[in-house]
Amino acid sequence: MLSSKNMKLVVIAFVIFYLLSQPSNAAAVVNNAFSALGSAGGSLATFVNKLGG
């Protein structure tokens, strides 16, 4: 059975392989992730502003 350390290494190796084999798809995934984080941050800011005002 894979230990926690070995599982992390397998995941990191898969991510590196994915980045090197399909860079345009990897860029799209990163772009979508940052877009989602930005949207979540905007929603959180709106929520906090509504609480204060």
N, CA, C, O and CB atoms as a CASP TS submission, in Angstrom:
PFRMAT TS
TARGET T0000
AUTHOR 0000-0000-0000
METHOD Language model
MODEL 1
PARENT N/A
ATOM      1  N   MET     1       0.840  -1.181   0.000  1.00  0.00           N
ATOM      2  CA  MET     1       0.000   0.000   0.000  1.00  0.00           C
ATOM      3  C   MET     1       0.885   1.244   0.000  1.00  0.00           C
ATOM      4  O   MET     1       1.944   1.266   0.627  1.00  0.00           O
ATOM      5  CB  MET     1      -0.956  -0.002   1.218  1.00  0.00           C
ATOM      6  N   LEU     2       0.435   2.281  -0.713  1.00  0.00           N
ATOM      7  CA  LEU     2       1.218   3.506  -0.813  1.00  0.00           C
ATOM      8  C   LEU     2       1.112   4.324   0.460  1.00  0.00           C
ATOM      9  O   LEU     2       0.025   4.533   0.999  1.00  0.00           O
ATOM     10  CB  LEU     2       0.763   4.335  -2.007  1.00  0.00           C
ATOM     11  N   SER     3       2.266   4.782   0.930  1.00  0.00           N
ATOM     12  CA  SER     3       2.258   5.658   2.095  1.00  0.00           C
ATOM     13  C   SER     3       1.878   7.076   1.657  1.00  0.00           C
ATOM     14  O   SER     3       1.784   7.365   0.464  1.00  0.00           O
ATOM     15  CB  SER     3       3.646   5.649   2.806  1.00  0.00           C
ATOM     16  N   SER     4       1.668   7.932   2.617  1.00  0.00           N
ATOM     17  CA  SER     4       1.278   9.311   2.326  1.00  0.00           C
ATOM     18  C   SER     4       2.355  10.027   1.508  1.00  0.00           C
ATOM     19  O   SER     4       2.043  10.763   0.572  1.00  0.00           O
ATOM     20  CB  SER     4       1.009  10.075   3.631  1.00  0.00           C
ATOM     21  N   LYS     5       3.608   9.811   1.862  1.00  0.00           N
ATOM     22  CA  LYS     5       4.715  10.454   1.145  1.00  0.00           C
ATOM     23  C   LYS     5       4.772   9.970  -0.297  1.00  0.00           C
ATOM     24  O   LYS     5       4.951  10.764  -1.220  1.00  0.00           O
ATOM     25  CB  LYS     5       6.055  10.176   1.851  1.00  0.00           C
ATOM     26  N   ASN     6       4.619   8.663  -0.486  1.00  0.00           N
ATOM     27  CA  ASN     6       4.665   8.122  -1.838  1.00  0.00           C
ATOM     28  C   ASN     6       3.486   8.606  -2.669  1.00  0.00           C
ATOM     29  O   ASN     6       3.630   8.857  -3.865  1.00  0.00           O
ATOM     30  CB  ASN     6       4.685   6.600  -1.798  1.00  0.00           C
ATOM     31  N   MET     7       2.321   8.739  -2.043  1.00  0.00           N
ATOM     32  CA  MET     7       1.144   9.209  -2.770  1.00  0.00           C
ATOM     33  C   MET     7       1.349  10.650  -3.230  1.00  0.00           C
ATOM     34  O   MET     7       0.950  11.008  -4.338  1.00  0.00           O
ATOM     35  CB  MET     7      -0.120   9.098  -1.889  1.00  0.00           C
ATOM     36  N   LYS     8       1.967  11.480  -2.387  1.00  0.00           N
ATOM     37  CA  LYS     8       2.259  12.865  -2.775  1.00  0.00           C
ATOM     38  C   LYS     8       3.211  12.897  -3.968  1.00  0.00           C
ATOM     39  O   LYS     8       3.034  13.693  -4.890  1.00  0.00           O
ATOM     40  CB  LYS     8       2.867  13.647  -1.587  1.00  0.00           C
ATOM     41  N   LEU     9       4.216  12.031  -3.945  1.00  0.00           N
ATOM     42  CA  LEU     9       5.168  11.985  -5.057  1.00  0.00           C
ATOM     43  C   LEU     9       4.496  11.544  -6.353  1.00  0.00           C
ATOM     44  O   LEU     9       4.811  12.063  -7.424  1.00  0.00           O
ATOM     45  CB  LEU     9       6.322  11.042  -4.726  1.00  0.00           C
ATOM     46  N   VAL    10       3.583  10.602  -6.261  1.00  0.00           N
ATOM     47  CA  VAL    10       2.847  10.142  -7.445  1.00  0.00           C
ATOM     48  C   VAL    10       1.996  11.272  -8.004  1.00  0.00           C
ATOM     49  O   VAL    10       1.954  11.473  -9.217  1.00  0.00           O
ATOM     50  CB  VAL    10       1.959   8.923  -7.103  1.00  0.00           C
ATOM     51  N   VAL    11       1.318  12.012  -7.132  1.00  0.00           N
ATOM     52  CA  VAL    11       0.482  13.123  -7.585  1.00  0.00           C
ATOM     53  C   VAL    11       1.340  14.210  -8.219  1.00  0.00           C
ATOM     54  O   VAL    11       0.981  14.745  -9.268  1.00  0.00           O
ATOM     55  CB  VAL    11      -0.334  13.703  -6.413  1.00  0.00           C
ATOM     56  N   ILE    12       2.459  14.543  -7.603  1.00  0.00           N
ATOM     57  CA  ILE    12       3.360  15.560  -8.158  1.00  0.00           C
ATOM     58  C   ILE    12       3.903  15.113  -9.516  1.00  0.00           C
ATOM     59  O   ILE    12       3.992  15.918 -10.443  1.00  0.00           O
ATOM     60  CB  ILE    12       4.527  15.843  -7.183  1.00  0.00           C
ATOM     61  N   ALA    13       4.261  13.852  -9.636  1.00  0.00           N
ATOM     62  CA  ALA    13       4.760  13.333 -10.916  1.00  0.00           C
ATOM     63  C   ALA    13       3.680  13.411 -11.986  1.00  0.00           C
ATOM     64  O   ALA    13       3.971  13.748 -13.134  1.00  0.00           O
ATOM     65  CB  ALA    13       5.247  11.880 -10.761  1.00  0.00           C
ATOM     66  N   PHE    14       2.438  13.104 -11.626  1.00  0.00           N
ATOM     67  CA  PHE    14       1.339  13.192 -12.592  1.00  0.00           C
ATOM     68  C   PHE    14       1.119  14.630 -13.036  1.00  0.00           C
ATOM     69  O   PHE    14       0.907  14.885 -14.222  1.00  0.00           O
ATOM     70  CB  PHE    14       0.047  12.625 -11.991  1.00  0.00           C
ATOM     71  N   VAL    15       1.166  15.573 -12.102  1.00  0.00           N
ATOM     72  CA  VAL    15       0.972  16.982 -12.452  1.00  0.00           C
ATOM     73  C   VAL    15       2.076  17.457 -13.388  1.00  0.00           C
ATOM     74  O   VAL    15       1.804  18.143 -14.373  1.00  0.00           O
ATOM     75  CB  VAL    15       0.935  17.857 -11.185  1.00  0.00           C
ATOM     76  N   ILE    16       3.312  17.098 -13.088  1.00  0.00           N
ATOM     77  CA  ILE    16       4.431  17.480 -13.961  1.00  0.00           C
ATOM     78  C   ILE    16       4.266  16.864 -15.347  1.00  0.00           C
ATOM     79  O   ILE    16       4.487  17.532 -16.357  1.00  0.00           O
ATOM     80  CB  ILE    16       5.777  17.042 -13.344  1.00  0.00           C
ATOM     81  N   PHE    17       3.877  15.591 -15.394  1.00  0.00           N
ATOM     82  CA  PHE    17       3.654  14.943 -16.686  1.00  0.00           C
ATOM     83  C   PHE    17       2.558  15.656 -17.469  1.00  0.00           C
ATOM     84  O   PHE    17       2.699  15.879 -18.671  1.00  0.00           O
ATOM     85  CB  PHE    17       3.288  13.467 -16.490  1.00  0.00           C
ATOM     86  N   TYR    18       1.466  16.013 -16.795  1.00  0.00           N
ATOM     87  CA  TYR    18       0.346  16.695 -17.453  1.00  0.00           C
ATOM     88  C   TYR    18       0.788  18.058 -17.978  1.00  0.00           C
ATOM     89  O   TYR    18       0.446  18.433 -19.100  1.00  0.00           O
ATOM     90  CB  TYR    18      -0.844  16.859 -16.476  1.00  0.00           C
ATOM     91  N   LEU    19       1.550  18.802 -17.170  1.00  0.00           N
ATOM     92  CA  LEU    19       2.012  20.119 -17.595  1.00  0.00           C
ATOM     93  C   LEU    19       2.918  20.037 -18.817  1.00  0.00           C
ATOM     94  O   LEU    19       2.842  20.874 -19.716  1.00  0.00           O
ATOM     95  CB  LEU    19       2.744  20.807 -16.458  1.00  0.00           C
ATOM     96  N   LEU    20       3.775  19.020 -18.840  1.00  0.00           N
ATOM     97  CA  LEU    20       4.706  18.897 -19.960  1.00  0.00           C
ATOM     98  C   LEU    20       4.063  18.319 -21.211  1.00  0.00           C
ATOM     99  O   LEU    20       4.460  18.659 -22.325  1.00  0.00           O
ATOM    100  CB  LEU    20       5.871  18.042 -19.559  1.00  0.00           C
ATOM    101  N   SER    21       3.077  17.450 -21.038  1.00  0.00           N
ATOM    102  CA  SER    21       2.486  16.801 -22.206  1.00  0.00           C
ATOM    103  C   SER    21       1.360  17.618 -22.841  1.00  0.00           C
ATOM    104  O   SER    21       1.120  17.502 -24.043  1.00  0.00           O
ATOM    105  CB  SER    21       1.963  15.442 -21.818  1.00  0.00           C
ATOM    106  N   GLN    22       0.663  18.448 -22.044  1.00  0.00           N
ATOM    107  CA  GLN    22      -0.441  19.243 -22.585  1.00  0.00           C
ATOM    108  C   GLN    22      -0.415  20.648 -21.978  1.00  0.00           C
ATOM    109  O   GLN    22      -1.266  20.983 -21.153  1.00  0.00           O
ATOM    110  CB  GLN    22      -1.805  18.552 -22.305  1.00  0.00           C
ATOM    111  N   PRO    23       0.551  21.462 -22.380  1.00  0.00           N
ATOM    112  CA  PRO    23       0.694  22.780 -21.742  1.00  0.00           C
ATOM    113  C   PRO    23      -0.499  23.714 -21.967  1.00  0.00           C
ATOM    114  O   PRO    23      -0.834  24.501 -21.083  1.00  0.00           O
ATOM    115  CB  PRO    23       1.940  23.448 -22.252  1.00  0.00           C
ATOM    116  N   SER    24      -1.140  23.638 -23.130  1.00  0.00           N
ATOM    117  CA  SER    24      -2.275  24.543 -23.363  1.00  0.00           C
ATOM    118  C   SER    24      -3.462  24.175 -22.476  1.00  0.00           C
ATOM    119  O   SER    24      -4.137  25.058 -21.947  1.00  0.00           O
ATOM    120  CB  SER    24      -2.696  24.509 -24.845  1.00  0.00           C
ATOM    121  N   ASN    25      -3.719  22.880 -22.309  1.00  0.00           N
ATOM    122  CA  ASN    25      -4.800  22.456 -21.420  1.00  0.00           C
ATOM    123  C   ASN    25      -4.465  22.781 -19.967  1.00  0.00           C
ATOM    124  O   ASN    25      -5.341  23.174 -19.197  1.00  0.00           O
ATOM    125  CB  ASN    25      -5.068  20.950 -21.580  1.00  0.00           C
ATOM    126  N   ALA    26      -3.207  22.616 -19.598  1.00  0.00           N
ATOM    127  CA  ALA    26      -2.787  22.938 -18.238  1.00  0.00           C
ATOM    128  C   ALA    26      -2.954  24.436 -17.975  1.00  0.00           C
ATOM    129  O   ALA    26      -3.374  24.832 -16.887  1.00  0.00           O
ATOM    130  CB  ALA    26      -1.321  22.508 -18.004  1.00  0.00           C
ATOM    131  N   ALA    27      -2.631  25.257 -18.954  1.00  0.00           N
ATOM    132  CA  ALA    27      -2.807  26.703 -18.799  1.00  0.00           C
ATOM    133  C   ALA    27      -4.274  27.055 -18.634  1.00  0.00           C
ATOM    134  O   ALA    27      -4.613  27.943 -17.851  1.00  0.00           O
ATOM    135  CB  ALA    27      -2.222  27.449 -20.000  1.00  0.00           C
ATOM    136  N   ALA    28      -5.142  26.378 -19.355  1.00  0.00           N
ATOM    137  CA  ALA    28      -6.578  26.628 -19.227  1.00  0.00           C
ATOM    138  C   ALA    28      -7.073  26.239 -17.834  1.00  0.00           C
ATOM    139  O   ALA    28      -7.902  26.939 -17.253  1.00  0.00           O
ATOM    140  CB  ALA    28      -7.358  25.851 -20.305  1.00  0.00           C
ATOM    141  N   VAL    29      -6.575  25.139 -17.303  1.00  0.00           N
ATOM    142  CA  VAL    29      -6.969  24.707 -15.953  1.00  0.00           C
ATOM    143  C   VAL    29      -6.527  25.742 -14.924  1.00  0.00           C
ATOM    144  O   VAL    29      -7.299  26.110 -14.039  1.00  0.00           O
ATOM    145  CB  VAL    29      -6.360  23.318 -15.616  1.00  0.00           C
ATOM    146  N   VAL    30      -5.290  26.209 -15.038  1.00  0.00           N
ATOM    147  CA  VAL    30      -4.792  27.214 -14.094  1.00  0.00           C
ATOM    148  C   VAL    30      -5.587  28.510 -14.233  1.00  0.00           C
ATOM    149  O   VAL    30      -5.938  29.132 -13.230  1.00  0.00           O
ATOM    150  CB  VAL    30      -3.286  27.481 -14.325  1.00  0.00           C
ATOM    151  N   ASN    31      -5.871  28.915 -15.457  1.00  0.00           N
ATOM    152  CA  ASN    31      -6.642  30.135 -15.690  1.00  0.00           C
ATOM    153  C   ASN    31      -8.034  30.022 -15.069  1.00  0.00           C
ATOM    154  O   ASN    31      -8.507  30.963 -14.431  1.00  0.00           O
ATOM    155  CB  ASN    31      -6.754  30.420 -17.197  1.00  0.00           C
ATOM    156  N   ASN    32      -8.686  28.884 -15.251  1.00  0.00           N
ATOM    157  CA  ASN    32     -10.016  28.678 -14.675  1.00  0.00           C
ATOM    158  C   ASN    32      -9.960  28.666 -13.153  1.00  0.00           C
ATOM    159  O   ASN    32     -10.860  29.190 -12.497  1.00  0.00           O
ATOM    160  CB  ASN    32     -10.623  27.369 -15.188  1.00  0.00           C
ATOM    161  N   ALA    33      -8.921  28.079 -12.590  1.00  0.00           N
ATOM    162  CA  ALA    33      -8.790  28.032 -11.131  1.00  0.00           C
ATOM    163  C   ALA    33      -8.626  29.437 -10.559  1.00  0.00           C
ATOM    164  O   ALA    33      -9.267  29.779  -9.566  1.00  0.00           O
ATOM    165  CB  ALA    33      -7.594  27.149 -10.723  1.00  0.00           C
ATOM    166  N   PHE    34      -7.771  30.255 -11.179  1.00  0.00           N
ATOM    167  CA  PHE    34      -7.580  31.623 -10.687  1.00  0.00           C
ATOM    168  C   PHE    34      -8.828  32.469 -10.907  1.00  0.00           C
ATOM    169  O   PHE    34      -9.137  33.343 -10.098  1.00  0.00           O
ATOM    170  CB  PHE    34      -6.380  32.276 -11.376  1.00  0.00           C
ATOM    171  N   SER    35      -9.539  32.215 -11.987  1.00  0.00           N
ATOM    172  CA  SER    35     -10.793  32.926 -12.226  1.00  0.00           C
ATOM    173  C   SER    35     -11.817  32.588 -11.145  1.00  0.00           C
ATOM    174  O   SER    35     -12.522  33.469 -10.654  1.00  0.00           O
ATOM    175  CB  SER    35     -11.352  32.579 -13.618  1.00  0.00           C
ATOM    176  N   ALA    36     -11.893  31.321 -10.782  1.00  0.00           N
ATOM    177  CA  ALA    36     -12.816  30.902  -9.727  1.00  0.00           C
ATOM    178  C   ALA    36     -12.429  31.512  -8.387  1.00  0.00           C
ATOM    179  O   ALA    36     -13.298  31.940  -7.628  1.00  0.00           O
ATOM    180  CB  ALA    36     -12.847  29.374  -9.620  1.00  0.00           C
ATOM    181  N   LEU    37     -11.123  31.557  -8.087  1.00  0.00           N
ATOM    182  CA  LEU    37     -10.665  32.180  -6.846  1.00  0.00           C
ATOM    183  C   LEU    37     -10.989  33.675  -6.826  1.00  0.00           C
ATOM    184  O   LEU    37     -11.392  34.210  -5.794  1.00  0.00           O
ATOM    185  CB  LEU    37      -9.156  31.965  -6.668  1.00  0.00           C
ATOM    186  N   GLY    38     -10.817  34.336  -7.948  1.00  0.00           N
ATOM    187  CA  GLY    38     -11.149  35.760  -8.031  1.00  0.00           C
ATOM    188  C   GLY    38     -12.628  36.004  -7.836  1.00  0.00           C
ATOM    189  O   GLY    38     -13.025  36.953  -7.160  1.00  0.00           O
ATOM    190  N   SER    39     -13.440  35.154  -8.423  1.00  0.00           N
ATOM    191  CA  SER    39     -14.885  35.276  -8.259  1.00  0.00           C
ATOM    192  C   SER    39     -15.298  35.036  -6.812  1.00  0.00           C
ATOM    193  O   SER    39     -16.146  35.749  -6.275  1.00  0.00           O
ATOM    194  CB  SER    39     -15.608  34.296  -9.179  1.00  0.00           C
ATOM    195  N   ALA    40     -14.700  34.035  -6.190  1.00  0.00           N
ATOM    196  CA  ALA    40     -14.999  33.755  -4.778  1.00  0.00           C
ATOM    197  C   ALA    40     -14.570  34.915  -3.896  1.00  0.00           C
ATOM    198  O   ALA    40     -15.277  35.271  -2.953  1.00  0.00           O
ATOM    199  CB  ALA    40     -14.303  32.461  -4.321  1.00  0.00           C
ATOM    200  N   GLY    41     -13.432  35.503  -4.188  1.00  0.00           N
ATOM    201  CA  GLY    41     -12.967  36.658  -3.427  1.00  0.00           C
ATOM    202  C   GLY    41     -13.897  37.845  -3.583  1.00  0.00           C
ATOM    203  O   GLY    41     -14.178  38.548  -2.613  1.00  0.00           O
ATOM    204  N   GLY    42     -14.374  38.071  -4.791  1.00  0.00           N
ATOM    205  CA  GLY    42     -15.323  39.155  -5.028  1.00  0.00           C
ATOM    206  C   GLY    42     -16.632  38.935  -4.286  1.00  0.00           C
ATOM    207  O   GLY    42     -17.203  39.869  -3.723  1.00  0.00           O
ATOM    208  N   SER    43     -17.098  37.701  -4.290  1.00  0.00           N
ATOM    209  CA  SER    43     -18.331  37.380  -3.570  1.00  0.00           C
ATOM    210  C   SER    43     -18.154  37.564  -2.066  1.00  0.00           C
ATOM    211  O   SER    43     -19.046  38.074  -1.388  1.00  0.00           O
ATOM    212  CB  SER    43     -18.768  35.944  -3.875  1.00  0.00           C
ATOM    213  N   LEU    44     -17.012  37.151  -1.553  1.00  0.00           N
ATOM    214  CA  LEU    44     -16.732  37.322  -0.128  1.00  0.00           C
ATOM    215  C   LEU    44     -16.655  38.803   0.233  1.00  0.00           C
ATOM    216  O   LEU    44     -17.164  39.208   1.278  1.00  0.00           O
ATOM    217  CB  LEU    44     -15.421  36.614   0.253  1.00  0.00           C
ATOM    218  N   ALA    45     -16.026  39.613  -0.614  1.00  0.00           N
ATOM    219  CA  ALA    45     -15.943  41.049  -0.359  1.00  0.00           C
ATOM    220  C   ALA    45     -17.327  41.682  -0.357  1.00  0.00           C
ATOM    221  O   ALA    45     -17.616  42.531   0.487  1.00  0.00           O
ATOM    222  CB  ALA    45     -15.055  41.728  -1.405  1.00  0.00           C
ATOM    223  N   THR    46     -18.183  41.284  -1.284  1.00  0.00           N
ATOM    224  CA  THR    46     -19.545  41.784  -1.313  1.00  0.00           C
ATOM    225  C   THR    46     -20.294  41.413  -0.051  1.00  0.00           C
ATOM    226  O   THR    46     -21.002  42.241   0.521  1.00  0.00           O
ATOM    227  CB  THR    46     -20.275  41.256  -2.524  1.00  0.00           C
ATOM    228  N   PHE    47     -20.144  40.178   0.384  1.00  0.00           N
ATOM    229  CA  PHE    47     -20.799  39.718   1.597  1.00  0.00           C
ATOM    230  C   PHE    47     -20.345  40.523   2.814  1.00  0.00           C
ATOM    231  O   PHE    47     -21.172  40.948   3.622  1.00  0.00           O
ATOM    232  CB  PHE    47     -20.520  38.236   1.813  1.00  0.00           C
ATOM    233  N   VAL    48     -19.044  40.732   2.945  1.00  0.00           N
ATOM    234  CA  VAL    48     -18.522  41.472   4.103  1.00  0.00           C
ATOM    235  C   VAL    48     -18.990  42.922   4.044  1.00  0.00           C
ATOM    236  O   VAL    48     -19.321  43.507   5.076  1.00  0.00           O
ATOM    237  CB  VAL    48     -16.969  41.408   4.149  1.00  0.00           C
ATOM    238  N   ASN    49     -19.022  43.510   2.842  1.00  0.00           N
ATOM    239  CA  ASN    49     -19.494  44.882   2.714  1.00  0.00           C
ATOM    240  C   ASN    49     -20.972  45.008   3.087  1.00  0.00           C
ATOM    241  O   ASN    49     -21.372  46.006   3.684  1.00  0.00           O
ATOM    242  CB  ASN    49     -19.271  45.381   1.292  1.00  0.00           C
ATOM    243  N   LYS    50     -21.772  44.023   2.747  1.00  0.00           N
ATOM    244  CA  LYS    50     -23.196  44.042   3.108  1.00  0.00           C
ATOM    245  C   LYS    50     -23.373  43.929   4.618  1.00  0.00           C
ATOM    246  O   LYS    50     -24.294  44.519   5.183  1.00  0.00           O
ATOM    247  CB  LYS    50     -23.949  42.899   2.400  1.00  0.00           C
ATOM    248  N   LEU    51     -22.496  43.175   5.269  1.00  0.00           N
ATOM    249  CA  LEU    51     -22.577  43.049   6.726  1.00  0.00           C
ATOM    250  C   LEU    51     -22.261  44.375   7.413  1.00  0.00           C
ATOM    251  O   LEU    51     -22.892  44.731   8.409  1.00  0.00           O
ATOM    252  CB  LEU    51     -21.617  41.959   7.223  1.00  0.00           C
ATOM    253  N   GLY    52     -21.286  45.101   6.878  1.00  0.00           N
ATOM    254  CA  GLY    52     -20.858  46.332   7.512  1.00  0.00           C
ATOM    255  C   GLY    52     -21.717  47.537   7.177  1.00  0.00           C
ATOM    256  O   GLY    52     -21.715  48.525   7.912  1.00  0.00           O
ATOM    257  N   GLY    53     -22.433  47.469   6.105  1.00  0.00           N
ATOM    258  CA  GLY    53     -23.143  48.677   5.682  1.00  0.00           C
ATOM    259  C   GLY    53     -24.577  48.463   5.590  1.00  0.00           C
ATOM    260  O   GLY    53     -25.317  49.384   5.247  1.00  0.00           O
TER
END
